[in-house]
Amino acid sequence: MKIRMFNAGNGDCILIQSPTTNILIDGGTAGSFSNWNDHVKQLGRIDALFITHIDSDHTNGIIKLLEMKHNYI
């Protein structure tokens, strides 16, 4: 198992990887999206996405990810 914490501004963005599963927890601020998006995109897929609570420094990166309409979600 591998756990990565990305620079998410004043929020959180955590990726948990196992050999078969990729889990993204929170997405940081919209401005921090570029800090982690390329890493997540290289995975090819996100199997589960969790947002711990609705503060903007945890949700806005995820909102930006969903607006980009990537095919790995």
C-alpha positions as CSV (number, residue, x, y, z in Angstrom):
1,M,0.0,0.0,0.0
2,K,1.2,3.5,-0.8
3,I,-0.2,6.8,0.7
4,R,0.6,10.1,-0.9
5,M,-0.3,13.5,0.4
6,F,-0.3,16.2,-2.3
7,N,0.2,19.9,-1.7
8,A,-3.4,21.1,-1.5
9,G,-3.0,24.6,-0.3
10,N,-4.5,24.9,3.2
11,G,-6.7,21.8,2.6
12,D,-6.1,18.1,2.0
13,C,-5.6,15.8,-0.9
14,I,-4.6,12.2,-0.2
15,L,-4.2,9.3,-2.5
16,I,-4.2,5.8,-1.2
17,Q,-3.0,3.1,-3.6
18,S,-3.0,-0.7,-3.4
19,P,-2.0,-3.0,-6.2
20,T,-5.7,-3.1,-7.3
21,T,-7.3,0.1,-6.0
22,N,-6.8,3.9,-6.1
23,I,-8.7,6.0,-3.6
24,L,-8.7,9.8,-3.6
25,I,-9.6,11.6,-0.4
26,D,-10.4,15.3,-0.7
27,G,-9.1,17.6,-3.4
28,G,-7.7,20.7,-1.8
29,T,-8.4,24.1,-3.2
30,A,-9.1,24.8,-6.8
31,G,-5.7,26.5,-7.0
32,S,-4.0,23.3,-5.8
33,F,-5.7,21.1,-8.5
34,S,-2.6,21.4,-10.8
35,N,-0.4,20.1,-7.9
36,W,-2.0,16.7,-8.0
37,N,-4.0,16.3,-11.1
38,D,-1.2,14.9,-13.3
39,H,-0.2,12.4,-10.7
40,V,-3.8,11.1,-10.4
41,K,-4.3,11.2,-14.2
42,Q,-1.3,8.8,-14.7
43,L,-3.1,6.2,-12.6
44,G,-5.7,5.6,-15.3
45,R,-8.5,5.4,-12.9
46,I,-9.9,6.4,-9.5
47,D,-11.9,3.6,-7.9
48,A,-13.3,5.6,-5.0
49,L,-13.5,9.3,-4.1
50,F,-14.2,10.6,-0.6
51,I,-14.8,14.1,0.5
52,T,-14.4,14.4,4.3
53,H,-16.5,17.6,4.7
54,I,-17.7,20.4,2.5
55,D,-15.2,23.2,3.3
56,S,-13.8,24.7,0.1
57,D,-10.3,23.7,0.9
58,H,-11.4,20.0,0.6
59,T,-13.9,20.2,-2.2
60,N,-12.9,22.8,-4.8
61,G,-10.2,20.7,-6.3
62,I,-12.7,17.8,-6.7
63,I,-15.2,20.2,-8.3
64,K,-12.5,21.3,-10.8
65,L,-11.6,17.6,-11.5
66,L,-15.3,16.8,-12.2
67,E,-15.6,19.9,-14.5
68,M,-12.6,18.7,-16.5
69,K,-14.6,15.5,-17.3
70,H,-11.6,13.2,-17.3
71,N,-12.2,9.7,-18.3
72,Y,-10.5,8.1,-15.2
73,I,-13.2,8.9,-12.7
